[in-house]
Amino acid sequence: MGTYHGPLGELVRRVKYKGVRYPVPLMAELLLARLRESGAAGEIDVATAVPLHWWRYYRRGFNQAAVLGRELRRRGLEAPLERLLARVRDTPPQVGLSRTERQENVRGAFRVMRAEAVKGRRVLLLDDVMTTGATAGACARELIKAGAARVTVGVVVVAGGEGNLK
């Protein structure tokens, strides 16, 4: 869909770092269109946002991925949005880290809150940006370990590449 260094990436950064909300409906509309055109929208049982650690949530005041999820629901995503994951360790920001450092940074940082809410379900994991996939991978591994049938990752922009659905 978009790249982190393009115009859509600028909107994502405004939402994430400046708390501006006006781009969120556009971001949700674009992501939902991509989910529908790929056929993934009809193959999702539940959506969940990549969680922030409570301290980062407190400092920022919102979770941009959860805001995106709520807007996706308002725009017609039929799957419910549920809080399935918790970030159990406050990790330093991933910015400036190598692929290996990013993977190590998020290792053990996420836990499924209730395995029964995940078991056998097809999960849409939402985030604003994907760089190396370390965060999405760590979350997806936990969801699969808890019994998710499948995890689809939906992001608005990717850093260093094209596309938005992996």
C-alpha positions as CSV (number, residue, x, y, z in Angstrom):
1,M,0.0,0.0,0.0
2,G,2.5,2.6,1.1
3,T,6.1,3.1,2.2
4,Y,7.2,4.6,5.4
5,H,9.2,7.3,3.5
6,G,6.3,8.3,1.3
7,P,3.2,10.6,1.9
8,L,1.3,7.8,3.6
9,G,4.2,7.2,5.9
10,E,4.2,10.9,6.8
11,L,0.5,10.6,7.8
12,V,1.4,7.5,9.9
13,R,4.2,9.4,11.7
14,R,1.8,12.3,12.4
15,V,-0.7,9.9,14.0
16,K,1.9,8.0,16.0
17,Y,4.2,10.8,17.2
18,K,1.9,13.9,17.2
19,G,-1.4,12.3,18.2
20,V,-3.1,13.7,15.1
21,R,-6.2,11.6,14.3
22,Y,-7.5,13.0,11.0
23,P,-5.4,10.6,8.8
24,V,-6.8,7.5,10.6
25,P,-10.0,7.2,8.5
26,L,-8.0,7.3,5.3
27,M,-5.5,4.8,6.6
28,A,-8.3,2.4,7.6
29,E,-10.1,2.8,4.3
30,L,-7.0,2.0,2.3
31,L,-6.1,-1.0,4.5
32,L,-9.7,-2.3,4.4
33,A,-9.8,-2.0,0.6
34,R,-6.5,-4.0,0.5
35,L,-7.9,-6.7,2.8
36,R,-11.0,-7.0,0.7
37,E,-9.2,-7.1,-2.7
38,S,-6.9,-9.8,-1.4
39,G,-9.8,-11.8,0.0
40,A,-8.4,-11.7,3.5
41,A,-11.3,-9.6,4.9
42,G,-13.7,-12.6,4.6
43,E,-11.2,-15.0,6.2
44,I,-10.8,-13.2,9.5
45,D,-12.5,-14.3,12.8
46,V,-11.0,-11.7,15.0
47,A,-8.8,-8.6,14.8
48,T,-6.3,-7.5,17.4
49,A,-3.8,-4.6,17.6
50,V,-0.1,-5.0,18.4
51,P,-0.1,-3.8,22.0
52,L,1.9,-1.1,23.6
53,H,3.5,-1.6,27.0
54,W,1.4,0.2,29.6
55,W,4.1,2.8,30.3
56,R,4.4,3.7,26.6
57,Y,0.6,3.8,26.4
58,Y,0.5,6.1,29.4
59,R,3.1,8.5,27.9
60,R,1.6,8.5,24.4
61,G,-2.0,8.4,25.5
62,F,-3.2,5.9,22.9
63,N,-2.2,2.9,20.9
64,Q,-2.2,3.9,17.2
65,A,-2.7,0.3,16.1
66,A,-5.9,0.0,18.3
67,V,-7.1,3.4,16.9
68,L,-6.7,2.0,13.4
69,G,-8.6,-1.2,14.4
70,R,-11.5,0.8,15.8
71,E,-11.7,2.8,12.6
72,L,-11.5,-0.4,10.5
73,R,-14.6,-1.7,12.4
74,R,-16.4,1.6,11.8
75,R,-15.7,1.3,8.1
76,G,-17.0,-2.2,7.8
77,L,-14.5,-4.8,9.0
78,E,-16.9,-7.5,10.1
79,A,-14.5,-9.3,12.5
80,P,-14.6,-8.1,16.1
81,L,-11.7,-6.2,17.5
82,E,-10.4,-7.8,20.7
83,R,-7.4,-7.3,23.0
84,L,-5.7,-10.7,22.6
85,L,-2.1,-9.8,23.3
86,A,-0.3,-8.0,26.1
87,R,3.1,-6.4,25.9
88,V,4.7,-7.8,29.1
89,R,8.1,-6.1,28.7
90,D,8.8,-2.5,28.0
91,T,11.1,-2.6,25.0
92,P,13.2,0.3,23.7
93,P,12.0,1.8,20.4
94,Q,13.0,-0.3,17.4
95,V,14.1,2.8,15.4
96,G,17.8,2.5,14.4
97,L,18.1,-1.2,15.3
98,S,19.3,-3.8,12.9
99,R,17.1,-6.8,12.0
100,T,18.9,-9.0,14.5
101,E,18.7,-6.3,17.2
102,R,15.0,-5.8,16.5
103,Q,14.3,-9.5,16.9
104,E,16.2,-9.7,20.1
105,N,14.5,-6.6,21.4
106,V,11.0,-8.1,21.1
107,R,11.9,-11.6,22.1
108,G,9.6,-12.5,25.0
109,A,7.9,-9.1,25.0
110,F,4.3,-10.4,24.1
111,R,1.9,-12.8,25.7
112,V,-1.5,-14.0,24.7
113,M,-3.9,-12.9,27.4
114,R,-6.5,-15.8,27.1
115,A,-5.6,-18.8,24.9
116,E,-9.3,-19.8,24.7
117,A,-10.0,-16.5,22.9
118,V,-7.4,-17.4,20.2
119,K,-7.7,-21.2,19.8
120,G,-8.8,-22.1,16.3
121,R,-9.5,-18.6,15.2
122,R,-8.1,-16.7,12.1
123,V,-6.5,-13.6,13.5
124,L,-5.8,-10.2,11.8
125,L,-2.9,-8.6,13.6
126,L,-2.9,-4.8,13.1
127,D,-0.1,-2.4,13.2
128,D,0.8,0.9,11.6
129,V,4.3,0.2,10.3
130,M,6.3,-2.9,9.4
131,T,10.0,-2.6,9.1
132,T,11.7,-6.0,9.4
133,G,8.7,-7.9,10.7
134,A,10.3,-8.6,14.1
135,T,7.3,-7.2,16.1
136,A,4.7,-8.8,13.9
137,G,6.6,-12.1,13.9
138,A,6.9,-12.1,17.7
139,C,3.2,-11.4,18.1
140,A,2.2,-14.0,15.4
141,R,4.4,-16.7,17.1
142,E,2.6,-16.1,20.4
143,L,-0.8,-16.3,18.7
144,I,0.0,-19.5,16.8
145,K,1.5,-21.0,20.0
146,A,-1.8,-20.3,21.7
147,G,-3.7,-22.1,19.0
148,A,-4.6,-19.5,16.4
149,A,-5.5,-21.2,13.1
150,R,-3.8,-18.5,11.1
151,V,-2.4,-15.0,11.5
152,T,-2.7,-12.3,8.8
153,V,-0.7,-9.1,9.4
154,G,-2.3,-5.9,8.2
155,V,-0.2,-2.7,8.2
156,V,-0.6,0.7,6.7
157,V,3.0,1.2,5.5
158,V,6.2,-0.8,5.2
159,A,9.7,0.6,5.6
160,G,12.0,-0.3,2.8
161,G,9.6,-2.1,0.6
162,E,6.2,-2.3,-1.1
163,G,2.9,-3.8,0.0
164,N,1.0,-3.9,3.2
165,L,-0.3,-7.5,3.7
166,K,2.1,-10.3,4.6
